[in-house]
Amino acid sequence: MSLRVFPIKNSTHATRYRVFPAAACGWPSPALDYEEPPLSLDELVGVDATATCLLWVTDDALAPSGICRDDVLVADMAIQPQPGDIVLALLDGEHYLRRLTARNQAPALIAELPGISPLMIGDEQTVEITAVVTWNLHRQPGAVTSTTSAPPKRLDQIVKMGECSTFLVRARGESMLGAGIRPGDVLVVDRDCEPRLGHVVVAIVGGEFTVKRLGTDHGQLTLIAENPSFSAIPLQANDDPELWGVVTWCLQKRIQR
């Protein structure tokens, strides 16, 4: 497996971004009364330059668990791995990104895509678990792709955050599970990004915030849920709709300890 692994750099001048918690309707009010203290991405994911590295995912072996090709993972080299963790392992001279588990009472590294055999860890094999994945940065269709060949070493560089145009939203609700957005995830929302069909957007409809995928239904602009339990929302002029920002990244915490 080919993995791109880079060290990460702490920034003493990391920008702090406005953070909105989820409100009762499922999404935040832009009123200042609802804001949490501003956070930088380094603070959010607990970056430690001496123990943290970044992994660029190059395949879909863990896609069923929400880790997909082109995602960026934050991994901690100081955490003791436990069964169930997603880990970076060095086995017989090759790096693997797999879930640590057990098969037939023996430790194993497993993929979650059907057809990929587990890697059994035997007495004659040298296995080094070098890092435990702590956060997953899941790219959304509105994300800007870096145009430089130099590897970024700060999270702000990766997600292309603008100091004045970007804010963070803590997700609540299950209407976008199909897009990989789960309750408790942190969304990076860019107000300068032009909304296009297929983008996940934050919208104001009838005075309330919601997050959905922008699409059409019989020619009418519509906010589409990615969970069959939730209805689509047609954008009608009498509801005074506003497309407030585009979700560019979804940050998911992978371990709770």
N, C-alpha and C positions, 0 to 999 in steps of 0.2 A: 504494500500500500504506500503511495506517495503522499506524504503530509508536508505542508509548509509550516514550519515552526519558527516563531520569532520571539525574542525577549520583548518585554514591555517596559516602558519607561514611565516612572512617576514624573508628573509635572507639578512644580511648585506654583505654576501660574494656571492651573486647570480652571477652565470656565465653569461656573456654576449655573445651572439652568433651572427655570421655574418648574416646580413639580406640583401637579394637581392630583389629589386622591379621587377615587371613585365616589360619586354622590349616590343618593338613593335611586335616582333614575337609571343608574348604571354608568354615567359619565359625568365629568366635572362641570361645574359652573365656572366661567372665566373670572368670576368675582374674586378679589384678593382674599376675602374671608375664607376661601376654601383651599388656599395654597398651603403646602408644606414648606419648610425651609428649603431654599435652593440647594441643589446637589450637583457636583460634577460626576461624570461617568466613573472616574477613578474611585470616588467615594462610594458610589452606588454598588459597584461590584467588588470593592475591597482590594484594589490593586496594591501589591507589594512588589516593588521592582526586583527585590532579591529572591522572590519565590514564585513569581507569576510569569506565564508565557502565553502567547497567542497561537492558536491552531487554525489554519484555514482548511475547511473540510473539502475533500476532493472527490468523494463518492457518496452514494446514498445507502451505505450499509446500515446506518442507524436512522434512516428516514422514518420508520414507523414510530419512533419515539420523539420525532420532531426535530432531529438533527439532520439537515439536508446539505447537499452539495452547495458550496459557496457560502455557507454559514461561517461565522467566526466564533471560536470558542475561547473562553478565558479558563486557563487551567492553573492549578496551584500545585507546586512541586513540594510543598511542606506538609500537605494534608495526608494523614494515614488513610490509605484506600480501604473501603469496606465493600462487602458484597452488595451488588446493585449499582455501584458507582460506574459512571462512564470514565474510562481511564485511557491514558496514553501509555502503551506498553511496548517495550523492546523485546522481541522474541526472535532468537536465532539471527540477530543482526538486522532485523526489519521492524519498523514502527507499525503499530496497529492502534486504531481507535475503536475500542470495543467496550461492551459492558462486562464488568467482572462479576462472575457468578460461579456456580458449582454444577457439575454434571456427574452423576454416579459417585457422589461424595468426593469428587476431585475438582480442584479449581479449574476454571475455564474462562476463556474470553469469547464472548458471543456477539455476532452481528444480529440485527433484528430484521433484516431483509431476507425473505424466503430464498433458499437455494445456496446460502453461504454457510459452510460448515463451521461449527465451533472449533476454536483452537484450544485443545486440551493441554494443560500444563503438567508435564510429567517430571519425574525425578532427574531425567537425563537432560532436560532443557534448562537453559539459563534464561530466566524471565526477569526483566526489570520494569517495574511500574514507575514511570518517571513523573507522572502528574495525574491529578484528579480534576476532571472538568467541573467547574463551579457555576459558570454562566454560559448561555448560548445566545449569541447575537444573530437573530434570524432575519435575513434580508427580505424586504418587501419590494413589490414591483416599482415603487417610487424612489428607491434608493439610488443615489448617484454613485456611479462606478469610478474608482480612482483612475486618474489618467497618468500617474507616475509609476515607474517601475521600481522605485525604492520602497522597501517594505515599511509601512507605517508602524510607529512604536507607541502611539497614544490612541486611546479609544476615540477621542474627538476626531482624529484624522481619519479613522476608519469609517465612521458614520457620517462624516461631512456635516457636522453640526454648525449652524450659524448662531452666533451669540445672541442676536436680536430676533431671529425668526424661528427658533427651535424651542419646544418645551416638552416636558415629559408627563405622561399620563399613566397612572396605575389602573390596569384593566380590571373590570368587574363584570361578571355575567358570562354567558356561554354562547352568545349568538354568533361568535366568529371562531368557534373551535375548528372548523374546516380550513381556516386560514392559518392554523397553528397558534392562535391567540387565546390564551387560557386566563382564567381568573388569577390575579396576582402578578401577571406579566407587566413589564414597564414598556410603554410605547414611546418611541421617538417620533414626534410630529413636527413637520416642517410647514410653516405657513407660506413660505416663498415658493414652494413646489407647485407647479400648475396641475390641478387634478385632471386625470385622464381616465377614460373607461378602463376598468380593471384595477385601478388603484384602490387601496383601502384608505378611506377618508374619515376624518372626524367632521361631523356635520351638525348644524343646529336646525332642528325641525320643530316647529310649534313651541319655540322657546327652550327646548331641551336638547342636550348633547346626545349624540349617538355615534357609534362607529360601525361602518358597513363597507362593503365593496361597491364602488360606483359602477353601475351598469345601465342597461335599458331593458324595458319590457314593453313589447309592441310599440316601439318607437318613443316611449316616454322614459325620461331620465329617472332612474330608480336606485335606491339604496338597498343592496341585496345582502341578506344574512347568509352565513355559511354554516347554518345549523337548521335542519328541516323543522325544528320546533318553533322557529321564529319566522314571522312574516316579513316580506319585503315592504319597503316604504316608498311609494311613488312620490316624487318631488313635485308638489303642486304649489302654484303661486300664492294661493290663499294661506298656505302654511308659513310663508315668508322664509323659505329654506336658505341656508348659507353653508357652502362648503368651506369649513373653517381651516382645514389643514390636511396634509397627506401623511399617512403613517409610512415612514421609511424603514424603520427597524423595529423589531420586537425583541426585548431582552428578557430571557427566561432564566430564573435561578434553577440550577440542576441539583443542588444538594441543600439540605435544611440545617445541617449542623454548623 
